[in-house]
Amino acid sequence: MSSLLASLSSKQLRRAADLKDKIQSLENELGRILGASIKPVAAVAPKKKRKMSAAGRAKIAAAARARWAKVKGRKSVAKPVKKARRKMSAAGRAKIAAAARARWKTAKAQGKNSL
């Protein structure tokens, strides 16, 4: 509440005070008309933040660690083995290169700059 008041300008504070006085006078007038005093509307207090003790947080953290240990304990610890990369033999590579040269030779003969 104090931070809210600190951020308001003096003009805004004056207007808020005037409105509060006007509300009070209207409530009094309404009470006189109805013949009973009406309790003024109380300002809504901000909700109090629930605080947890350090011991409570520690218990929750320990339970979470236990749950994760239980889940992780069931799975195998061994890392998955990566597949060995396939290696092309020198002869296979030579065949592919020869085929590419032949394609380019025919393309150049036809006057093309791309395949």
Secondary structure, 3 states (H helix, E strand, C coil): CHHHHHHCCHHHHHHHHHHHHHHHHHHHHHHHHHCCCCCCCCCCCCCCCCCCCHHHHHHHHHHHHHHHHHHHHHCCCCCCCCCCCCCCCHHHHHHHHHHHHHHHHHHHHCCCCCC
